[in-house]
Amino acid sequence: MISYTEALDKILAEVRVYQDELVSLSESLGRVLSTDVEADRDYPPFHRSAMDGFAINSQGYSPNQIYPYHRELPAGMSMDLEPNELAIRIMTGAPVPEGLDVVIKIEDATLSESNGQKQVSFSTKEIKPWFNISKRGEDLQTGDLVLPKGIQIGTSEFSLLASLGKEKVSVVKAPKVHIISTGNEVIPIHQSPLPYQIRDSNSYTITSILSKYKIQPESVTHAPDLESEITEQIQKGLEADILILSGGVSMGSLDLVPSILQRLGVELIFHKTAIKPGKPIWFGKRKNTVVFGMPGNPFSVQTCSRIFLEPFLRKSYGQNQLPSYKLPFSATKQRKGSLTEFFPVRFETTDKTYLAPTTFNGSGDVRAGVFSDGLAVFPSELSQIQRGDIVDFLPW
C-alpha cells in the first residue's frame, strides 16, 4: 500500500496532453487557454485623460493663472491644437492632444468669462508632467505577454480578451469522460429508495468537479454488482480519455471492478493508498485511457476527486496546482489509526483565523462536506493535533 504522495506522483505521471480547439469568446468562459495571448497594440493606445477637467501644458504653470479656452474633447474623438491654444476642456477617456501634458480635474477649476471668452483658472498649487494622464503603453506594449497558456478564463480574463479583440480563443479541448456508478444498493435520485438502498450521489460529485473545468461527461451510467453488466459498461467507458468508476474496488465478494478492469487489459498502476477516507482507490491505464476506480462512500469520492482527480485535470490542462495552506487548528484531535487522514474543516476567526473541524461521522456521512471550506491533513506520523498546531489545508 503506497502513500498519498506516491499515489499522486503516479497519477500525475500519466497525464495526457489534450488537443487545442478554437471557440468563440462567448463560449470560452471557464475554459483553459492553450496558447499565450499577446497585446495587439499599446494599452492605453494613446495618452488618455484620467479625469474630467482641463488639459494644459505643465511649463510655466502657476496657481490662479488665467487660461482662455473654447473647445471640449469627449472620449471617442481626437483633435490637434490650434496655434496659441493653451487649454481645452477634456473628458475622462479622451486622448490628450500633443503639446499638452497635464489634466487638472474639474473640481479644482474656476470657470469664468471675459468679453465673451471662456476662461479657467486652477487652485492646484503644484503640477508635474503627466499629472492625471494615463500614458500610452503604460499598461501594455505591443507584443507583451498578457495571458500565459494554462490560465483558466474567469471574469477578468474574459473581459481582457474582449479588450484585445479576441473574437476566437484557442483553448484546451475537453477530454472525453465516462462515469460509472456501481452497486446493487445504488438507485437513481428520482426513485424512492427502499430501507437498504441509497441514491446515487457519487456521479453528481464527480460531475461537479468536471464542471469546474467545463468538462461535460459523455455518459453517466449505473451498473449493479453483476459481472456481465459491469464488464459491458467498462468496455464502453474505455473508449473515453478518462474513465471514472465509483464503488466495487474494495475487498468484498462483490467488489468486481479490479478483476474486470485487468481482464479487459487495463494495466494496474496502484490499488490502495495509505489514506482515510479513500484507501481502496484503484488507478490504471489502457492505451490512451486512464482509469480512476474510486471507493463507493460519498465522502471518499469527494475527497479522492479533490486530491487525485482534480490535480490530474489541472496538470493535463497545463495549469498550476491548487495551493495548499498552513493554518492553526482550533481543537484537539487524536489519531484513530495509522493512515494519513483527510477531514473536513471550516474557517473560524477569533483573534486569528483557525481551522475548526466540522461534524464528520466517517466516509459514508452524506453531509460530511457540507459547511466545510476544505480538507485538513492529519499526517500518519503524528499521534495527535493540538489547538494551535499548524496543519496543511486543501481548499475545496
Secondary structure, DSSP 8 states (H G I E B T S, - for coil): -B-HHHHHHHHHTT-----EEEEEGGG-TT-BBSS-EE-SS-BSSS-EE-SSEEEE-STT--TT--EE---EE-TT------TT--EEEE-TT-B--TT--EEEEGGGEEEEEETTEEEEEE------TTBTEE-TTSSB-TT-EEE-TT-B--HHHHHHHHHTT-SEEEEE----EEEEEE-TTEE-TTS---TT-EE--HHHHHHHHHHTTT---SEEEEE-S-HHHHHHHHHHHTTSSEEEEES--SSSTT--HHHHHHHTT-EEEEE-BSEES-TT-EEEEETTEEEEEE-SSHHHHHHHIIIIIHHHHHHHTT------EEEEBSS-EE--SSSEEEEEEEEEESSSEEEEE-----TT-TTTTTT--EEEEE-TT-SEE-TT-EEEEEE-
